[in-house]
Amino acid sequence: MNRLRTACNRVAAEYGLTARESEILLLLARGRTAATIAETLVITPSTAKTHLRNIYAKLDVHTQQELINLVEAWID
């Protein structure tokens, strides 16, 4: 999991994600859903979805699989 975390940190820095978006990016890269992210981070589902939309826009991806592929491309 350290390699995944490192890749997410690199992606977050490259694409200008906020600290919270970076945290959520890691969960998304691990395949978590918006509902699970909301529960894990103790935020509302609406807030989680807003963060997801912002992350997807910044990374220019449209699906979670595209996001996972992008992060995996940053793994050494």
C-alpha positions as CSV (number, residue, x, y, z in Angstrom):
1,M,0.0,0.0,0.0
2,N,2.9,2.4,0.4
3,R,3.5,2.4,-3.3
4,L,-0.1,3.4,-3.9
5,R,0.0,6.1,-1.2
6,T,3.2,7.5,-2.8
7,A,1.6,7.5,-6.3
8,C,-1.5,9.2,-4.9
9,N,0.7,11.9,-3.3
10,R,2.5,12.5,-6.5
11,V,-0.7,12.7,-8.5
12,A,-2.1,15.1,-5.8
13,A,0.9,17.4,-6.0
14,E,1.0,17.3,-9.8
15,Y,-2.7,18.2,-10.2
16,G,-3.0,20.6,-7.3
17,L,-5.3,18.7,-5.1
18,T,-6.2,20.0,-1.6
19,A,-5.2,17.9,1.5
20,R,-8.8,16.6,1.8
21,E,-8.9,15.8,-1.9
22,S,-5.6,13.9,-1.6
23,E,-7.1,11.9,1.3
24,I,-10.1,11.0,-0.8
25,L,-8.0,10.2,-3.9
26,L,-6.3,7.5,-1.9
27,L,-9.6,6.0,-0.9
28,L,-10.9,6.2,-4.5
29,A,-7.7,4.5,-5.8
30,R,-8.4,1.7,-3.3
31,G,-11.8,1.3,-5.0
32,R,-14.0,2.8,-2.3
33,T,-17.4,4.3,-3.1
34,A,-18.6,7.8,-2.3
35,A,-20.9,6.3,0.4
36,T,-18.0,4.4,2.0
37,I,-15.8,7.5,1.8
38,A,-18.4,9.6,3.5
39,E,-18.8,7.1,6.3
40,T,-15.0,6.6,6.7
41,L,-14.3,10.4,6.8
42,V,-17.5,11.2,8.8
43,I,-18.7,13.6,6.2
44,T,-22.1,13.8,4.4
45,P,-22.6,11.8,1.2
46,S,-23.2,15.1,-0.5
47,T,-19.9,16.5,0.6
48,A,-18.1,13.3,-0.5
49,K,-19.7,13.6,-3.9
50,T,-18.6,17.3,-4.2
51,H,-15.1,16.3,-3.4
52,L,-15.3,13.5,-6.0
53,R,-16.5,15.9,-8.7
54,N,-13.7,18.3,-7.9
55,I,-11.1,15.5,-8.0
56,Y,-12.4,14.1,-11.3
57,A,-12.4,17.6,-12.9
58,K,-8.9,18.3,-11.8
59,L,-7.6,15.0,-13.0
60,D,-9.7,15.2,-16.2
61,V,-11.2,11.7,-15.6
62,H,-14.8,10.6,-15.9
63,T,-14.9,7.3,-14.1
64,Q,-13.3,5.7,-11.1
65,Q,-11.5,3.2,-13.3
66,E,-9.9,6.1,-15.3
67,L,-8.8,7.5,-11.9
68,I,-7.3,4.2,-10.8
69,N,-5.5,3.8,-14.2
70,L,-4.0,7.3,-13.8
71,V,-2.8,6.6,-10.3
72,E,-1.4,3.2,-11.3
73,A,0.6,4.9,-14.1
74,W,2.5,6.9,-11.3
75,I,3.5,3.7,-9.4
76,D,7.2,3.0,-9.8
